[in-house]
Amino acid sequence: MGNIRGKRAKFKALDIHLPDPVDVLIELYGDDVVQGEVMDLSDGGLQKEVFALIRVEGMQKMVVVPVDRIISLE
């Protein structure tokens, strides 16, 4: 491949070996605001927190977020 030092590289986050790709994504995008549609709520049960099941466009799986951490609702 020749001398690639100093060149800008593009690669998929899934191809990162070290540090853990999850750590990389959290450091880069952990403060980004994500939005989606609330599909359901937990009943709270014996836990103090109520959780929202949210569908985020572009993701196959829904995410679970504590309701008191939701920034805004439209």
PyMOL Python script that loads the backbone (N, CA, C, O; Angstrom):
from pymol import cmd

cmd.read_pdbstr("""\
ATOM      1  N   MET A   1       0.820  -1.182   0.000  1.00  0.00           N
ATOM      2  CA  MET A   1       0.000   0.000   0.000  1.00  0.00           C
ATOM      3  C   MET A   1       0.875   1.261   0.000  1.00  0.00           C
ATOM      4  O   MET A   1       0.369   2.373  -0.153  1.00  0.00           O
ATOM      5  N   GLY A   2       2.143   1.084   0.166  1.00  0.00           N
ATOM      6  CA  GLY A   2       3.031   2.243   0.138  1.00  0.00           C
ATOM      7  C   GLY A   2       2.991   3.027   1.437  1.00  0.00           C
ATOM      8  O   GLY A   2       2.462   2.552   2.443  1.00  0.00           O
ATOM      9  N   ASN A   3       3.544   4.212   1.412  1.00  0.00           N
ATOM     10  CA  ASN A   3       3.577   5.039   2.605  1.00  0.00           C
ATOM     11  C   ASN A   3       2.256   5.784   2.753  1.00  0.00           C
ATOM     12  O   ASN A   3       1.948   6.687   1.975  1.00  0.00           O
ATOM     13  N   ILE A   4       1.482   5.395   3.760  1.00  0.00           N
ATOM     14  CA  ILE A   4       0.180   6.039   3.973  1.00  0.00           C
ATOM     15  C   ILE A   4       0.198   6.954   5.191  1.00  0.00           C
ATOM     16  O   ILE A   4      -0.826   7.547   5.532  1.00  0.00           O
ATOM     17  N   ARG A   5       1.343   7.075   5.846  1.00  0.00           N
ATOM     18  CA  ARG A   5       1.438   7.959   7.012  1.00  0.00           C
ATOM     19  C   ARG A   5       1.101   9.382   6.616  1.00  0.00           C
ATOM     20  O   ARG A   5       1.545   9.881   5.582  1.00  0.00           O
ATOM     21  N   GLY A   6       0.300  10.033   7.468  1.00  0.00           N
ATOM     22  CA  GLY A   6      -0.086  11.411   7.206  1.00  0.00           C
ATOM     23  C   GLY A   6      -1.308  11.553   6.317  1.00  0.00           C
ATOM     24  O   GLY A   6      -1.828  12.657   6.156  1.00  0.00           O
ATOM     25  N   LYS A   7      -1.780  10.441   5.729  1.00  0.00           N
ATOM     26  CA  LYS A   7      -2.971  10.470   4.873  1.00  0.00           C
ATOM     27  C   LYS A   7      -4.217  10.377   5.744  1.00  0.00           C
ATOM     28  O   LYS A   7      -4.180   9.783   6.822  1.00  0.00           O
ATOM     29  N   ARG A   8      -5.320  10.962   5.283  1.00  0.00           N
ATOM     30  CA  ARG A   8      -6.600  10.840   5.979  1.00  0.00           C
ATOM     31  C   ARG A   8      -7.241   9.534   5.547  1.00  0.00           C
ATOM     32  O   ARG A   8      -7.298   9.230   4.355  1.00  0.00           O
ATOM     33  N   ALA A   9      -7.725   8.758   6.511  1.00  0.00           N
ATOM     34  CA  ALA A   9      -8.287   7.442   6.242  1.00  0.00           C
ATOM     35  C   ALA A   9      -9.777   7.421   6.571  1.00  0.00           C
ATOM     36  O   ALA A   9     -10.214   8.042   7.540  1.00  0.00           O
ATOM     37  N   LYS A  10     -10.547   6.710   5.767  1.00  0.00           N
ATOM     38  CA  LYS A  10     -11.972   6.479   6.043  1.00  0.00           C
ATOM     39  C   LYS A  10     -12.136   4.992   6.293  1.00  0.00           C
ATOM     40  O   LYS A  10     -11.554   4.164   5.592  1.00  0.00           O
ATOM     41  N   PHE A  11     -12.936   4.659   7.300  1.00  0.00           N
ATOM     42  CA  PHE A  11     -13.156   3.254   7.655  1.00  0.00           C
ATOM     43  C   PHE A  11     -14.451   3.154   8.448  1.00  0.00           C
ATOM     44  O   PHE A  11     -14.955   4.154   8.960  1.00  0.00           O
ATOM     45  N   LYS A  12     -14.979   1.952   8.544  1.00  0.00           N
ATOM     46  CA  LYS A  12     -16.207   1.711   9.300  1.00  0.00           C
ATOM     47  C   LYS A  12     -15.873   1.545  10.776  1.00  0.00           C
ATOM     48  O   LYS A  12     -14.847   0.962  11.126  1.00  0.00           O
ATOM     49  N   ALA A  13     -16.748   2.064  11.642  1.00  0.00           N
ATOM     50  CA  ALA A  13     -16.546   1.922  13.083  1.00  0.00           C
ATOM     51  C   ALA A  13     -16.465   0.448  13.480  1.00  0.00           C
ATOM     52  O   ALA A  13     -15.757   0.100  14.425  1.00  0.00           O
ATOM     53  N   LEU A  14     -17.181  -0.414  12.768  1.00  0.00           N
ATOM     54  CA  LEU A  14     -17.157  -1.850  13.077  1.00  0.00           C
ATOM     55  C   LEU A  14     -15.793  -2.482  12.832  1.00  0.00           C
ATOM     56  O   LEU A  14     -15.520  -3.568  13.344  1.00  0.00           O
ATOM     57  N   ASP A  15     -14.928  -1.821  12.057  1.00  0.00           N
ATOM     58  CA  ASP A  15     -13.610  -2.370  11.765  1.00  0.00           C
ATOM     59  C   ASP A  15     -12.545  -1.950  12.778  1.00  0.00           C
ATOM     60  O   ASP A  15     -11.397  -2.383  12.675  1.00  0.00           O
ATOM     61  N   ILE A  16     -12.906  -1.118  13.749  1.00  0.00           N
ATOM     62  CA  ILE A  16     -11.951  -0.691  14.772  1.00  0.00           C
ATOM     63  C   ILE A  16     -11.667  -1.865  15.705  1.00  0.00           C
ATOM     64  O   ILE A  16     -12.584  -2.542  16.169  1.00  0.00           O
ATOM     65  N   HIS A  17     -10.399  -2.091  15.968  1.00  0.00           N
ATOM     66  CA  HIS A  17     -10.008  -3.157  16.900  1.00  0.00           C
ATOM     67  C   HIS A  17      -9.775  -2.609  18.309  1.00  0.00           C
ATOM     68  O   HIS A  17     -10.226  -3.219  19.279  1.00  0.00           O
ATOM     69  N   LEU A  18      -9.101  -1.503  18.445  1.00  0.00           N
ATOM     70  CA  LEU A  18      -8.833  -0.870  19.730  1.00  0.00           C
ATOM     71  C   LEU A  18      -8.994   0.626  19.594  1.00  0.00           C
ATOM     72  O   LEU A  18      -8.581   1.166  18.568  1.00  0.00           O
ATOM     73  N   PRO A  19      -9.555   1.327  20.537  1.00  0.00           N
ATOM     74  CA  PRO A  19     -10.300   0.799  21.679  1.00  0.00           C
ATOM     75  C   PRO A  19     -11.621   0.194  21.211  1.00  0.00           C
ATOM     76  O   PRO A  19     -11.909   0.172  20.014  1.00  0.00           O
ATOM     77  N   ASP A  20     -12.406  -0.286  22.140  1.00  0.00           N
ATOM     78  CA  ASP A  20     -13.695  -0.882  21.810  1.00  0.00           C
ATOM     79  C   ASP A  20     -14.508   0.095  20.958  1.00  0.00           C
ATOM     80  O   ASP A  20     -14.611   1.270  21.313  1.00  0.00           O
ATOM     81  N   PRO A  21     -15.088  -0.364  19.840  1.00  0.00           N
ATOM     82  CA  PRO A  21     -15.868   0.525  18.970  1.00  0.00           C
ATOM     83  C   PRO A  21     -16.986   1.269  19.711  1.00  0.00           C
ATOM     84  O   PRO A  21     -17.305   2.405  19.360  1.00  0.00           O
ATOM     85  N   VAL A  22     -17.573   0.651  20.712  1.00  0.00           N
ATOM     86  CA  VAL A  22     -18.629   1.310  21.487  1.00  0.00           C
ATOM     87  C   VAL A  22     -18.055   2.522  22.207  1.00  0.00           C
ATOM     88  O   VAL A  22     -18.691   3.575  22.252  1.00  0.00           O
ATOM     89  N   ASP A  23     -16.858   2.382  22.770  1.00  0.00           N
ATOM     90  CA  ASP A  23     -16.219   3.513  23.451  1.00  0.00           C
ATOM     91  C   ASP A  23     -15.949   4.651  22.479  1.00  0.00           C
ATOM     92  O   ASP A  23     -16.121   5.819  22.825  1.00  0.00           O
ATOM     93  N   VAL A  24     -15.526   4.316  21.265  1.00  0.00           N
ATOM     94  CA  VAL A  24     -15.257   5.333  20.248  1.00  0.00           C
ATOM     95  C   VAL A  24     -16.540   6.097  19.915  1.00  0.00           C
ATOM     96  O   VAL A  24     -16.541   7.327  19.863  1.00  0.00           O
ATOM     97  N   LEU A  25     -17.617   5.368  19.694  1.00  0.00           N
ATOM     98  CA  LEU A  25     -18.884   6.007  19.338  1.00  0.00           C
ATOM     99  C   LEU A  25     -19.421   6.870  20.472  1.00  0.00           C
ATOM    100  O   LEU A  25     -19.965   7.948  20.231  1.00  0.00           O
ATOM    101  N   ILE A  26     -19.272   6.403  21.699  1.00  0.00           N
ATOM    102  CA  ILE A  26     -19.731   7.200  22.839  1.00  0.00           C
ATOM    103  C   ILE A  26     -18.925   8.485  22.943  1.00  0.00           C
ATOM    104  O   ILE A  26     -19.484   9.557  23.172  1.00  0.00           O
ATOM    105  N   GLU A  27     -17.599   8.376  22.772  1.00  0.00           N
ATOM    106  CA  GLU A  27     -16.763   9.573  22.869  1.00  0.00           C
ATOM    107  C   GLU A  27     -17.073  10.575  21.754  1.00  0.00           C
ATOM    108  O   GLU A  27     -17.106  11.782  21.994  1.00  0.00           O
ATOM    109  N   LEU A  28     -17.298  10.079  20.546  1.00  0.00           N
ATOM    110  CA  LEU A  28     -17.554  10.964  19.413  1.00  0.00           C
ATOM    111  C   LEU A  28     -18.976  11.519  19.387  1.00  0.00           C
ATOM    112  O   LEU A  28     -19.188  12.686  19.061  1.00  0.00           O
ATOM    113  N   TYR A  29     -19.944  10.677  19.732  1.00  0.00           N
ATOM    114  CA  TYR A  29     -21.344  11.051  19.522  1.00  0.00           C
ATOM    115  C   TYR A  29     -22.222  10.956  20.766  1.00  0.00           C
ATOM    116  O   TYR A  29     -23.440  11.104  20.672  1.00  0.00           O
ATOM    117  N   GLY A  30     -21.625  10.713  21.923  1.00  0.00           N
ATOM    118  CA  GLY A  30     -22.392  10.498  23.143  1.00  0.00           C
ATOM    119  C   GLY A  30     -23.288  11.656  23.545  1.00  0.00           C
ATOM    120  O   GLY A  30     -24.303  11.445  24.208  1.00  0.00           O
ATOM    121  N   ASP A  31     -22.932  12.875  23.156  1.00  0.00           N
ATOM    122  CA  ASP A  31     -23.745  14.036  23.512  1.00  0.00           C
ATOM    123  C   ASP A  31     -24.714  14.453  22.409  1.00  0.00           C
ATOM    124  O   ASP A  31     -25.474  15.406  22.585  1.00  0.00           O
ATOM    125  N   ASP A  32     -24.698  13.754  21.273  1.00  0.00           N
ATOM    126  CA  ASP A  32     -25.636  14.065  20.197  1.00  0.00           C
ATOM    127  C   ASP A  32     -27.062  13.736  20.646  1.00  0.00           C
ATOM    128  O   ASP A  32     -27.276  12.787  21.401  1.00  0.00           O
ATOM    129  N   VAL A  33     -28.025  14.515  20.185  1.00  0.00           N
ATOM    130  CA  VAL A  33     -29.428  14.283  20.519  1.00  0.00           C
ATOM    131  C   VAL A  33     -30.031  13.376  19.450  1.00  0.00           C
ATOM    132  O   VAL A  33     -29.917  13.646  18.255  1.00  0.00           O
ATOM    133  N   VAL A  34     -30.672  12.302  19.896  1.00  0.00           N
ATOM    134  CA  VAL A  34     -31.319  11.331  19.018  1.00  0.00           C
ATOM    135  C   VAL A  34     -32.816  11.509  19.187  1.00  0.00           C
ATOM    136  O   VAL A  34     -33.285  11.830  20.279  1.00  0.00           O
ATOM    137  N   GLN A  35     -33.572  11.303  18.114  1.00  0.00           N
ATOM    138  CA  GLN A  35     -35.028  11.431  18.237  1.00  0.00           C
ATOM    139  C   GLN A  35     -35.715  10.233  17.620  1.00  0.00           C
ATOM    140  O   GLN A  35     -35.179   9.572  16.731  1.00  0.00           O
ATOM    141  N   GLY A  36     -36.901   9.971  18.105  1.00  0.00           N
ATOM    142  CA  GLY A  36     -37.689   8.858  17.597  1.00  0.00           C
ATOM    143  C   GLY A  36     -39.095   8.926  18.157  1.00  0.00           C
ATOM    144  O   GLY A  36     -39.442   9.845  18.898  1.00  0.00           O
ATOM    145  N   GLU A  37     -39.899   7.940  17.793  1.00  0.00           N
ATOM    146  CA  GLU A  37     -41.305   7.883  18.190  1.00  0.00           C
ATOM    147  C   GLU A  37     -41.480   6.951  19.385  1.00  0.00           C
ATOM    148  O   GLU A  37     -41.047   5.799  19.352  1.00  0.00           O
ATOM    149  N   VAL A  38     -42.120   7.457  20.442  1.00  0.00           N
ATOM    150  CA  VAL A  38     -42.390   6.636  21.622  1.00  0.00           C
ATOM    151  C   VAL A  38     -43.452   5.609  21.248  1.00  0.00           C
ATOM    152  O   VAL A  38     -44.560   5.959  20.842  1.00  0.00           O
ATOM    153  N   MET A  39     -43.092   4.339  21.392  1.00  0.00           N
ATOM    154  CA  MET A  39     -44.001   3.263  21.020  1.00  0.00           C
ATOM    155  C   MET A  39     -44.731   2.676  22.225  1.00  0.00           C
ATOM    156  O   MET A  39     -45.861   2.204  22.103  1.00  0.00           O
ATOM    157  N   ASP A  40     -44.073   2.707  23.399  1.00  0.00           N
ATOM    158  CA  ASP A  40     -44.682   2.107  24.586  1.00  0.00           C
ATOM    159  C   ASP A  40     -43.953   2.621  25.827  1.00  0.00           C
ATOM    160  O   ASP A  40     -42.865   3.188  25.734  1.00  0.00           O
ATOM    161  N   LEU A  41     -44.571   2.413  26.981  1.00  0.00           N
ATOM    162  CA  LEU A  41     -43.976   2.791  28.265  1.00  0.00           C
ATOM    163  C   LEU A  41     -44.009   1.599  29.196  1.00  0.00           C
ATOM    164  O   LEU A  41     -44.928   0.781  29.144  1.00  0.00           O
ATOM    165  N   SER A  42     -42.995   1.504  30.056  1.00  0.00           N
ATOM    166  CA  SER A  42     -43.036   0.482  31.094  1.00  0.00           C
ATOM    167  C   SER A  42     -44.035   0.947  32.149  1.00  0.00           C
ATOM    168  O   SER A  42     -44.364   2.131  32.232  1.00  0.00           O
ATOM    169  N   ASP A  43     -44.507   0.006  32.945  1.00  0.00           N
ATOM    170  CA  ASP A  43     -45.469   0.387  33.989  1.00  0.00           C
ATOM    171  C   ASP A  43     -44.774   0.843  35.263  1.00  0.00           C
ATOM    172  O   ASP A  43     -45.432   1.190  36.244  1.00  0.00           O
ATOM    173  N   GLY A  44     -43.449   0.842  35.251  1.00  0.00           N
ATOM    174  CA  GLY A  44     -42.721   1.238  36.445  1.00  0.00           C
ATOM    175  C   GLY A  44     -42.513   0.073  37.391  1.00  0.00           C
ATOM    176  O   GLY A  44     -41.451  -0.050  38.001  1.00  0.00           O
ATOM    177  N   GLY A  45     -43.507  -0.775  37.519  1.00  0.00           N
ATOM    178  CA  GLY A  45     -43.400  -1.958  38.376  1.00  0.00           C
ATOM    179  C   GLY A  45     -42.852  -1.608  39.745  1.00  0.00           C
ATOM    180  O   GLY A  45     -43.289  -0.640  40.368  1.00  0.00           O
ATOM    181  N   LEU A  46     -41.902  -2.390  40.208  1.00  0.00           N
ATOM    182  CA  LEU A  46     -41.279  -2.145  41.502  1.00  0.00           C
ATOM    183  C   LEU A  46     -40.135  -1.148  41.391  1.00  0.00           C
ATOM    184  O   LEU A  46     -39.576  -0.714  42.398  1.00  0.00           O
ATOM    185  N   GLN A  47     -39.790  -0.784  40.146  1.00  0.00           N
ATOM    186  CA  GLN A  47     -38.700   0.156  39.941  1.00  0.00           C
ATOM    187  C   GLN A  47     -39.221   1.579  40.036  1.00  0.00           C
ATOM    188  O   GLN A  47     -40.392   1.845  39.761  1.00  0.00           O
ATOM    189  N   LYS A  48     -38.341   2.491  40.427  1.00  0.00           N
ATOM    190  CA  LYS A  48     -38.716   3.903  40.523  1.00  0.00           C
ATOM    191  C   LYS A  48     -38.901   4.517  39.146  1.00  0.00           C
ATOM    192  O   LYS A  48     -39.777   5.360  38.952  1.00  0.00           O
ATOM    193  N   GLU A  49     -38.077   4.098  38.184  1.00  0.00           N
ATOM    194  CA  GLU A  49     -38.072   4.740  36.873  1.00  0.00           C
ATOM    195  C   GLU A  49     -39.099   4.131  35.916  1.00  0.00           C
ATOM    196  O   GLU A  49     -39.368   2.930  35.948  1.00  0.00           O
ATOM    197  N   VAL A  50     -39.658   4.982  35.073  1.00  0.00           N
ATOM    198  CA  VAL A  50     -40.502   4.541  33.971  1.00  0.00           C
ATOM    199  C   VAL A  50     -39.649   4.680  32.708  1.00  0.00           C
ATOM    200  O   VAL A  50     -38.952   5.679  32.530  1.00  0.00           O
ATOM    201  N   PHE A  51     -39.708   3.683  31.844  1.00  0.00           N
ATOM    202  CA  PHE A  51     -38.901   3.674  30.632  1.00  0.00           C
ATOM    203  C   PHE A  51     -39.787   3.785  29.400  1.00  0.00           C
ATOM    204  O   PHE A  51     -40.913   3.289  29.384  1.00  0.00           O
ATOM    205  N   ALA A  52     -39.259   4.447  28.359  1.00  0.00           N
ATOM    206  CA  ALA A  52     -39.957   4.563  27.081  1.00  0.00           C
ATOM    207  C   ALA A  52     -39.265   3.658  26.073  1.00  0.00           C
ATOM    208  O   ALA A  52     -38.037   3.606  26.009  1.00  0.00           O
ATOM    209  N   LEU A  53     -40.061   2.948  25.290  1.00  0.00           N
ATOM    210  CA  LEU A  53     -39.568   2.153  24.166  1.00  0.00           C
ATOM    211  C   LEU A  53     -39.713   3.045  22.940  1.00  0.00           C
ATOM    212  O   LEU A  53     -40.824   3.437  22.582  1.00  0.00           O
ATOM    213  N   ILE A  54     -38.587   3.367  22.291  1.00  0.00           N
ATOM    214  CA  ILE A  54     -38.590   4.374  21.233  1.00  0.00           C
ATOM    215  C   ILE A  54     -38.060   3.797  19.931  1.00  0.00           C
ATOM    216  O   ILE A  54     -37.012   3.151  19.907  1.00  0.00           O
ATOM    217  N   ARG A  55     -38.801   4.036  18.838  1.00  0.00           N
ATOM    218  CA  ARG A  55     -38.359   3.645  17.497  1.00  0.00           C
ATOM    219  C   ARG A  55     -37.578   4.808  16.903  1.00  0.00           C
ATOM    220  O   ARG A  55     -38.100   5.913  16.754  1.00  0.00           O
ATOM    221  N   VAL A  56     -36.320   4.542  16.565  1.00  0.00           N
ATOM    222  CA  VAL A  56     -35.445   5.553  15.973  1.00  0.00           C
ATOM    223  C   VAL A  56     -35.255   5.193  14.505  1.00  0.00           C
ATOM    224  O   VAL A  56     -34.856   4.075  14.180  1.00  0.00           O
ATOM    225  N   GLU A  57     -35.540   6.145  13.618  1.00  0.00           N
ATOM    226  CA  GLU A  57     -35.388   5.908  12.182  1.00  0.00           C
ATOM    227  C   GLU A  57     -33.945   5.517  11.865  1.00  0.00           C
ATOM    228  O   GLU A  57     -33.002   6.152  12.337  1.00  0.00           O
ATOM    229  N   GLY A  58     -33.788   4.474  11.067  1.00  0.00           N
ATOM    230  CA  GLY A  58     -32.464   4.005  10.675  1.00  0.00           C
ATOM    231  C   GLY A  58     -31.932   2.885  11.550  1.00  0.00           C
ATOM    232  O   GLY A  58     -30.898   2.295  11.237  1.00  0.00           O
ATOM    233  N   MET A  59     -32.625   2.582  12.650  1.00  0.00           N
ATOM    234  CA  MET A  59     -32.211   1.494  13.535  1.00  0.00           C
ATOM    235  C   MET A  59     -33.205   0.356  13.450  1.00  0.00           C
ATOM    236  O   MET A  59     -34.415   0.580  13.402  1.00  0.00           O
ATOM    237  N   GLN A  60     -32.695  -0.865  13.431  1.00  0.00           N
ATOM    238  CA  GLN A  60     -33.585  -2.029  13.391  1.00  0.00           C
ATOM    239  C   GLN A  60     -34.220  -2.301  14.746  1.00  0.00           C
ATOM    240  O   GLN A  60     -35.398  -2.650  14.827  1.00  0.00           O
ATOM    241  N   LYS A  61     -33.440  -2.141  15.806  1.00  0.00           N
ATOM    242  CA  LYS A  61     -33.954  -2.390  17.152  1.00  0.00           C
ATOM    243  C   LYS A  61     -34.428  -1.078  17.763  1.00  0.00           C
ATOM    244  O   LYS A  61     -33.882  -0.012  17.483  1.00  0.00           O
ATOM    245  N   MET A  62     -35.462  -1.177  18.610  1.00  0.00           N
ATOM    246  CA  MET A  62     -35.920  -0.007  19.340  1.00  0.00           C
ATOM    247  C   MET A  62     -34.983   0.227  20.523  1.00  0.00           C
ATOM    248  O   MET A  62     -34.278  -0.684  20.957  1.00  0.00           O
ATOM    249  N   VAL A  63     -34.984   1.443  21.035  1.00  0.00           N
ATOM    250  CA  VAL A  63     -34.145   1.779  22.179  1.00  0.00           C
ATOM    251  C   VAL A  63     -35.018   1.998  23.412  1.00  0.00           C
ATOM    252  O   VAL A  63     -36.189   2.361  23.298  1.00  0.00           O
ATOM    253  N   VAL A  64     -34.442   1.774  24.578  1.00  0.00           N
ATOM    254  CA  VAL A  64     -35.137   1.965  25.846  1.00  0.00           C
ATOM    255  C   VAL A  64     -34.447   3.111  26.574  1.00  0.00           C
ATOM    256  O   VAL A  64     -33.235   3.080  26.789  1.00  0.00           O
ATOM    257  N   VAL A  65     -35.223   4.118  26.949  1.00  0.00           N
ATOM    258  CA  VAL A  65     -34.688   5.326  27.572  1.00  0.00           C
ATOM    259  C   VAL A  65     -35.530   5.651  28.809  1.00  0.00           C
ATOM    260  O   VAL A  65     -36.757   5.578  28.746  1.00  0.00           O
ATOM    261  N   PRO A  66     -34.896   6.007  29.933  1.00  0.00           N
ATOM    262  CA  PRO A  66     -35.695   6.452  31.078  1.00  0.00           C
ATOM    263  C   PRO A  66     -36.495   7.702  30.686  1.00  0.00           C
ATOM    264  O   PRO A  66     -35.945   8.627  30.089  1.00  0.00           O
ATOM    265  N   VAL A  67     -37.764   7.729  31.013  1.00  0.00           N
ATOM    266  CA  VAL A  67     -38.641   8.841  30.637  1.00  0.00           C
ATOM    267  C   VAL A  67     -38.103  10.167  31.183  1.00  0.00           C
ATOM    268  O   VAL A  67     -38.213  11.199  30.519  1.00  0.00           O
ATOM    269  N   ASP A  68     -37.529  10.147  32.371  1.00  0.00           N
ATOM    270  CA  ASP A  68     -37.044  11.414  32.938  1.00  0.00           C
ATOM    271  C   ASP A  68     -35.779  11.929  32.247  1.00  0.00           C
ATOM    272  O   ASP A  68     -35.296  13.011  32.582  1.00  0.00           O
ATOM    273  N   ARG A  69     -35.235  11.172  31.288  1.00  0.00           N
ATOM    274  CA  ARG A  69     -34.078  11.603  30.514  1.00  0.00           C
ATOM    275  C   ARG A  69     -34.469  12.125  29.140  1.00  0.00           C
ATOM    276  O   ARG A  69     -33.607  12.593  28.396  1.00  0.00           O
ATOM    277  N   ILE A  70     -35.770  12.055  28.780  1.00  0.00           N
ATOM    278  CA  ILE A  70     -36.227  12.590  27.499  1.00  0.00           C
ATOM    279  C   ILE A  70     -36.162  14.112  27.576  1.00  0.00           C
ATOM    280  O   ILE A  70     -36.690  14.719  28.508  1.00  0.00           O
ATOM    281  N   ILE A  71     -35.506  14.725  26.583  1.00  0.00           N
ATOM    282  CA  ILE A  71     -35.280  16.163  26.588  1.00  0.00           C
ATOM    283  C   ILE A  71     -36.542  16.934  26.224  1.00  0.00           C
ATOM    284  O   ILE A  71     -36.861  17.935  26.866  1.00  0.00           O
ATOM    285  N   SER A  72     -37.263  16.480  25.203  1.00  0.00           N
ATOM    286  CA  SER A  72     -38.494  17.157  24.810  1.00  0.00           C
ATOM    287  C   SER A  72     -39.382  16.175  24.054  1.00  0.00           C
ATOM    288  O   SER A  72     -38.926  15.140  23.568  1.00  0.00           O
ATOM    289  N   LEU A  73     -40.653  16.524  23.971  1.00  0.00           N
ATOM    290  CA  LEU A  73     -41.651  15.741  23.238  1.00  0.00           C
ATOM    291  C   LEU A  73     -42.371  16.676  22.285  1.00  0.00           C
ATOM    292  O   LEU A  73     -42.656  17.823  22.629  1.00  0.00           O
ATOM    293  N   GLU A  74     -42.668  16.189  21.083  1.00  0.00           N
ATOM    294  CA  GLU A  74     -43.399  16.994  20.091  1.00  0.00           C
ATOM    295  C   GLU A  74     -44.719  16.339  19.795  1.00  0.00           C
ATOM    296  O   GLU A  74     -45.494  16.850  18.987  1.00  0.00           O
TER     297      GLU A  74
END
""", "prot")
cmd.dss("prot")
cmd.show_as("cartoon", "prot")
cmd.util.cbc("prot")
cmd.orient("prot")
